[in-house]
Amino acid sequence: MSTTFRTSRQFAVPPATVFAAIADAARIARWWGPAGFSNRIAEFDFRPGGRWLFDMIGPDGTVYANESVFVTIAPDRQLVLRHLCQPHFQLTITLQPAAGGTLLLWEQTLDDDAVAAAVRHIVEPANEQNLDRLTAELAVH
């Protein structure tokens, strides 16, 4: 079994503009993760099969090592990545043209239901904060 956390956000910019903030290592480093976190990217090989290695640094200085692989990249439409360290999950970000901009759909499917239940209280607000940070990134660029 698996558990999927879903959220969405409307942006007043076209899908290509949103995708550009995802596809650029310097930009994603600015907005990825919950409020108060920063990122140190070691590798960002943005192509299907490419690796994304980075550390997320929490507000208290705790370093969280992350390793993912890009599974699917459909420019201006979709990104699928597989998180290879705990918690194991697949993240699908879908961009749909919508009136006045883009509808972003965020679907994070954790492999283990017990892990999903244990982290639900963190993941649900963190995913919203992630999209808040993306909103801020789009506003300044």
C-alpha positions in Angstrom: 0.0 0.0 0.0 1.0 3.7 -0.3 -0.4 7.0 0.9 -0.6 10.1 -1.4 -0.5 13.6 0.0 -2.1 16.0 -2.5 -2.2 19.8 -2.7 -2.6 22.4 -5.4 -1.9 26.0 -6.1 -3.0 28.5 -8.7 -0.3 30.8 -10.1 -0.9 34.0 -12.2 2.0 33.1 -14.6 2.2 30.6 -17.5 3.3 27.0 -17.0 6.7 27.8 -18.6 7.4 30.4 -15.9 6.6 27.9 -13.1 8.6 25.2 -14.8 11.6 27.5 -15.1 11.6 27.9 -11.3 11.7 24.1 -11.0 14.3 23.3 -13.6 17.0 25.8 -12.4 19.2 24.6 -9.5 19.9 28.1 -8.1 16.2 28.9 -8.1 15.0 25.6 -6.7 17.6 26.0 -3.9 15.8 29.2 -2.9 12.3 27.8 -2.6 12.5 24.0 -2.0 11.4 22.8 1.4 9.4 24.1 4.3 9.6 27.6 5.8 12.9 28.4 7.4 14.9 25.7 5.6 17.8 26.3 3.2 19.4 24.1 0.6 22.9 23.2 -0.4 22.9 21.5 -3.8 25.8 19.1 -4.6 24.3 17.7 -7.9 21.4 18.7 -10.0 21.4 16.7 -13.2 18.0 17.8 -14.6 17.3 15.1 -17.1 15.4 11.8 -16.9 17.6 9.4 -14.9 19.6 12.3 -13.5 20.5 12.6 -9.8 19.6 15.4 -7.4 21.8 15.4 -4.3 21.3 18.1 -1.7 21.3 18.9 1.9 18.3 20.7 3.5 19.3 22.7 6.5 16.7 23.2 9.1 16.2 26.4 11.0 18.1 24.9 14.0 21.1 24.0 11.7 20.2 20.3 11.4 21.3 18.9 8.0 19.1 16.5 6.2 20.8 14.7 3.3 18.5 14.1 0.3 19.0 12.0 -2.8 16.5 11.8 -5.6 16.4 10.8 -9.3 14.4 12.6 -11.9 12.1 10.0 -13.5 10.0 12.1 -15.9 10.6 15.6 -17.2 8.0 17.0 -19.6 8.9 20.6 -20.0 6.2 23.1 -18.9 3.9 20.1 -18.0 5.3 17.6 -15.5 8.1 16.5 -13.3 8.3 13.2 -11.5 11.0 12.4 -9.1 11.8 9.5 -6.9 13.2 10.2 -3.4 15.8 7.5 -2.8 16.4 8.0 1.0 14.0 7.9 3.9 11.1 8.5 3.7 10.9 6.9 0.3 8.4 8.6 -2.0 7.5 9.6 -5.5 6.6 13.2 -6.2 4.6 14.3 -9.2 4.3 18.0 -10.0 1.9 18.6 -12.8 1.4 22.0 -14.4 -1.9 22.7 -16.2 -2.8 25.8 -18.1 -5.6 27.6 -16.3 -7.5 30.8 -16.7 -5.0 33.6 -16.0 -2.0 31.2 -15.4 -1.2 27.8 -14.1 -2.7 25.2 -11.8 0.0 23.2 -10.1 -0.9 19.8 -8.7 1.5 18.3 -6.1 1.2 14.6 -5.4 3.6 13.0 -3.0 3.2 9.2 -2.7 5.0 7.6 0.2 5.8 3.9 -0.2 5.0 3.0 3.4 1.6 3.7 5.0 3.0 3.5 8.5 5.7 6.1 7.7 3.1 8.3 6.0 0.9 8.2 9.1 3.8 9.1 11.3 4.9 12.1 9.2 1.4 13.3 8.0 1.5 16.1 10.6 4.8 17.3 9.1 4.3 16.7 5.4 0.9 18.3 4.9 1.9 21.8 6.3 5.4 21.5 4.8 4.0 20.9 1.3 1.9 24.0 1.6 4.9 26.0 2.9 6.9 24.7 -0.1 4.3 26.1 -2.4 4.3 29.4 -0.4 8.0 29.7 -1.1 7.5 28.9 -4.8 4.9 31.6 -4.9 7.4 34.1 -3.4 10.1 32.9 -5.9 7.7 33.5 -8.8 6.8 37.0 -7.5 10.4 38.2 -7.6 11.6 36.5 -10.8 
